[in-house]
Amino acid sequence: MRGSVRNRRPDGRVKKSMGNGVRTTREQARIAGLLYMFMCVTGLPGLLFIPHALIVQGDAAATANHLRASSTLFRWGIASELFHQVVFVYLALALYDLFRPVHKTAATQMVILVAMSVPIMFLNTVNELAALILVGAPPFLATFSRPQLDSLALLFLNLHGEGIGVVDVFWSLWLVPFGLLVYRSGFLPRALGVLLLAGATGAMIGAVTSVLPMLSNAIVDKVGQILALGELPIIVWLVFPGAREPSTGGGNSHA
């Protein structure tokens, strides 16, 4: 595919030429919003729904029984996590394309932070695969008893949960340049940028309390959960109603 060429229409609106096609700022924002929604939909099964249905915290035997009975479902959850990360990369690239004229350095930082989180998540799924192997009790693990294998499986699942806490650091940090870009863009409401920065704060609270649980309490956790919701409005806004077309003189790129 040929590189995009940036043009400005006579009325001041920015457009992008991709071969014979033209994408306006509103269209670029809508593509990014649809990818954002798709990422959330594909990630929820593996990150939330399936683990909550199959993992019984503190009960290795019950968890192992669930995994043995629903191993295919659990594997679909792992596939969901991996696919979620692939979509995340494409989302970051779409957002870079959208915000590069606003501030190229900040847009690059956003992509780098996303890129740093992806290999951590891919490697983290190995813990889930290890749990599946253990509950399957293959012959080469015959020296271990069933309760021992079940306990080890739960250990690996707990390690996966700790890995999510680690990657939360990058899932919070990428929202900082994203929020600043939205705030400075001129084609999206500044309030959405402020909410993204609040979301970054909430996600970072979750990451810190995951690594340092002694800092966690009911108030801190609740504040973090509420602030983390600040990421949600931008997802809807990018699609409905989308970005305003920049006026004449807007959309200058900064290094």
C-alpha positions as CSV (number, residue, x, y, z in Angstrom):
1,M,0.0,0.0,0.0
2,R,1.4,3.4,-0.9
3,G,2.2,5.9,1.9
4,S,-0.5,8.4,2.8
5,V,-0.3,11.9,1.5
6,R,-1.7,14.7,3.7
7,N,-3.7,17.4,1.9
8,R,-5.8,20.3,3.0
9,R,-9.2,21.0,1.3
10,P,-10.2,24.5,0.2
11,D,-12.5,24.7,3.2
12,G,-9.6,23.9,5.6
13,R,-10.5,20.3,6.4
14,V,-7.8,17.8,6.5
15,K,-8.0,14.7,4.3
16,K,-5.7,11.8,3.7
17,S,-5.2,10.2,0.3
18,M,-4.7,6.4,0.3
19,G,-4.4,5.5,-3.4
20,N,-7.6,6.6,-4.9
21,G,-9.5,6.8,-1.6
22,V,-9.8,9.7,0.8
23,R,-10.1,9.5,4.6
24,T,-11.2,12.5,6.6
25,T,-10.3,13.1,10.2
26,R,-13.8,12.0,11.2
27,E,-13.4,8.7,9.2
28,Q,-10.0,8.1,10.8
29,A,-11.4,8.6,14.3
30,R,-14.3,6.3,13.5
31,I,-11.9,3.5,12.4
32,A,-9.9,4.0,15.6
33,G,-13.1,3.9,17.6
34,L,-14.3,0.7,16.0
35,L,-11.0,-0.9,16.6
36,Y,-11.2,0.2,20.3
37,M,-14.6,-1.3,20.6
38,F,-13.5,-4.5,18.9
39,M,-10.5,-4.8,21.2
40,C,-12.8,-4.5,24.3
41,V,-15.3,-7.1,23.0
42,T,-12.6,-9.6,22.1
43,G,-10.6,-9.1,25.3
44,L,-13.4,-9.4,27.8
45,P,-14.0,-13.2,27.6
46,G,-10.3,-14.0,28.2
47,L,-9.6,-11.3,30.7
48,L,-12.8,-11.3,32.7
49,F,-15.7,-13.6,32.0
50,I,-14.0,-17.0,31.5
51,P,-11.5,-16.7,34.4
52,H,-14.3,-15.6,36.7
53,A,-16.4,-18.6,35.7
54,L,-13.7,-21.2,36.0
55,I,-11.2,-20.1,38.7
56,V,-12.1,-20.5,42.3
57,Q,-9.7,-18.4,44.3
58,G,-8.1,-20.4,47.1
59,D,-9.6,-23.7,46.0
60,A,-7.1,-25.6,43.8
61,A,-9.3,-28.8,43.5
62,A,-12.4,-26.9,42.4
63,T,-10.5,-24.8,39.9
64,A,-8.7,-27.9,38.5
65,N,-12.0,-29.7,38.1
66,H,-13.5,-26.7,36.2
67,L,-10.5,-26.6,33.9
68,R,-10.6,-30.3,33.2
69,A,-14.3,-30.1,32.4
70,S,-14.0,-26.9,30.3
71,S,-10.5,-27.0,28.9
72,T,-11.7,-26.0,25.4
73,L,-13.5,-22.9,26.9
74,F,-10.4,-22.0,28.8
75,R,-8.3,-22.3,25.6
76,W,-10.8,-19.9,23.9
77,G,-10.1,-17.5,26.7
78,I,-6.4,-17.7,26.1
79,A,-7.0,-17.1,22.3
80,S,-9.2,-14.1,23.3
81,E,-6.3,-12.6,25.3
82,L,-3.9,-13.0,22.4
83,F,-6.2,-11.7,19.8
84,H,-7.1,-8.7,22.0
85,Q,-3.4,-7.8,22.0
86,V,-3.1,-8.0,18.2
87,V,-6.1,-5.6,17.9
88,F,-4.4,-3.4,20.5
89,V,-1.4,-3.0,18.2
90,Y,-3.7,-2.0,15.3
91,L,-5.6,0.4,17.5
92,A,-2.3,2.1,18.5
93,L,-1.3,2.5,14.9
94,A,-4.7,3.9,14.0
95,L,-4.5,6.4,16.8
96,Y,-1.0,7.3,15.7
97,D,-2.3,8.1,12.2
98,L,-5.0,10.2,13.7
99,F,-2.9,12.2,16.2
100,R,0.4,12.5,14.4
101,P,-0.5,16.0,13.1
102,V,-1.3,17.1,16.6
103,H,2.1,16.1,18.2
104,K,4.2,13.5,16.6
105,T,6.4,12.8,19.6
106,A,3.5,12.2,22.0
107,A,1.8,10.0,19.4
108,T,5.1,8.0,19.1
109,Q,5.3,7.6,22.9
110,M,1.8,6.3,22.9
111,V,2.6,3.6,20.4
112,I,5.8,2.6,22.2
113,L,4.0,2.1,25.5
114,V,1.4,-0.1,23.8
115,A,4.2,-2.0,22.0
116,M,5.9,-2.6,25.4
117,S,2.8,-4.2,26.9
118,V,2.1,-6.7,24.2
119,P,5.0,-9.1,24.6
120,I,4.3,-9.1,28.4
121,M,0.8,-10.2,27.8
122,F,1.8,-12.8,25.2
123,L,4.3,-14.3,27.6
124,N,1.8,-14.2,30.5
125,T,-0.5,-16.6,28.7
126,V,2.2,-19.2,29.1
127,N,1.1,-19.4,32.8
128,E,-2.4,-20.4,31.7
129,L,-1.1,-23.0,29.3
130,A,1.0,-24.4,32.1
131,A,-2.0,-24.7,34.3
132,L,-3.8,-26.7,31.6
133,I,-0.9,-29.1,31.2
134,L,-0.8,-29.6,35.0
135,V,-4.5,-30.4,35.4
136,G,-4.2,-32.8,32.5
137,A,-1.8,-34.9,34.5
138,P,0.4,-36.1,31.6
139,P,2.5,-39.3,32.2
140,F,5.8,-37.3,32.6
141,L,4.3,-35.8,35.7
142,A,3.3,-39.1,37.2
143,T,5.7,-38.5,40.2
144,F,3.3,-35.8,41.4
145,S,0.0,-36.6,43.1
146,R,-3.3,-35.1,41.8
147,P,-3.6,-32.6,44.7
148,Q,0.0,-31.4,44.0
149,L,-0.7,-30.9,40.3
150,D,-3.9,-29.1,41.1
151,S,-2.1,-26.8,43.6
152,L,0.7,-26.1,41.0
153,A,-2.0,-25.3,38.4
154,L,-3.6,-22.7,40.7
155,L,-0.1,-21.3,41.4
156,F,0.4,-20.6,37.7
157,L,-3.1,-19.1,37.4
158,N,-2.2,-16.8,40.3
159,L,1.1,-15.9,38.5
160,H,-1.0,-15.0,35.4
161,G,-3.0,-12.6,37.6
162,E,0.2,-11.0,38.9
163,G,1.3,-10.6,35.3
164,I,-1.8,-8.6,34.6
165,G,-0.8,-6.4,37.5
166,V,2.6,-5.8,35.9
167,V,1.1,-5.0,32.4
168,D,-1.3,-2.6,34.1
169,V,1.6,-0.3,34.4
170,F,1.8,0.1,30.6
171,W,-2.0,0.0,30.2
172,S,-2.1,3.1,32.4
173,L,0.9,4.9,31.0
174,W,-0.2,4.8,27.4
175,L,-3.3,6.7,28.4
176,V,-1.2,9.7,29.4
177,P,0.1,10.7,25.9
178,F,-3.3,9.6,24.5
179,G,-5.1,12.0,26.9
180,L,-2.8,14.9,26.1
181,L,-3.2,14.4,22.4
182,V,-7.0,14.4,22.7
183,Y,-6.8,17.5,24.9
184,R,-4.7,19.3,22.3
185,S,-6.3,18.0,19.2
186,G,-9.0,20.6,18.6
187,F,-11.2,18.0,16.9
188,L,-12.2,16.1,20.0
189,P,-13.7,17.6,23.2
190,R,-11.0,18.5,25.8
191,A,-13.1,16.9,28.5
192,L,-12.4,13.5,26.9
193,G,-8.6,14.2,27.3
194,V,-9.1,15.0,31.0
195,L,-11.1,11.8,31.5
196,L,-8.4,9.8,29.8
197,L,-5.8,11.3,32.2
198,A,-8.2,10.3,35.1
199,G,-8.4,6.9,33.6
200,A,-4.6,6.7,33.6
201,T,-4.5,7.6,37.2
202,G,-7.1,4.9,38.1
203,A,-5.3,2.2,36.1
204,M,-2.0,3.2,37.8
205,I,-3.6,2.9,41.2
206,G,-4.6,-0.6,40.3
207,A,-1.1,-1.5,39.1
208,V,0.5,-0.1,42.2
209,T,-1.8,-1.8,44.6
210,S,-1.3,-5.1,42.7
211,V,2.4,-5.0,43.1
212,L,2.3,-3.4,46.6
213,P,-0.9,-4.8,48.2
214,M,0.0,-3.2,51.5
215,L,-1.2,0.1,49.9
216,S,-4.6,-1.4,49.0
217,N,-7.7,-0.6,51.0
218,A,-11.4,-0.2,50.3
219,I,-11.2,3.5,49.6
220,V,-8.1,3.4,47.4
221,D,-9.5,0.5,45.4
222,K,-12.8,2.2,44.9
223,V,-11.3,5.5,43.8
224,G,-9.1,3.6,41.4
225,Q,-12.0,1.8,39.9
226,I,-14.0,5.0,39.5
227,L,-11.2,6.9,37.9
228,A,-10.4,4.0,35.5
229,L,-13.9,4.5,34.0
230,G,-12.5,7.7,32.5
231,E,-11.2,5.7,29.5
232,L,-14.7,4.5,28.4
233,P,-16.2,7.8,27.0
234,I,-13.6,8.2,24.3
235,I,-14.4,4.7,22.9
236,V,-18.0,5.8,22.2
237,W,-17.2,9.3,21.1
238,L,-14.7,8.2,18.4
239,V,-17.6,6.3,16.8
240,F,-20.6,8.4,17.8
241,P,-20.5,11.3,16.9
242,G,-16.8,11.1,15.9
243,A,-14.2,13.8,15.5
244,R,-14.9,17.3,14.2
245,E,-13.1,18.2,11.0
246,P,-10.2,20.6,11.8
247,S,-10.8,24.2,10.8
248,T,-8.3,26.2,8.7
249,G,-5.0,26.6,10.3
250,G,-5.5,23.6,12.7
251,G,-3.7,20.3,12.8
252,N,-0.1,21.4,12.8
253,S,2.4,18.7,13.7
254,H,4.9,19.2,16.5
255,A,8.0,17.2,17.0
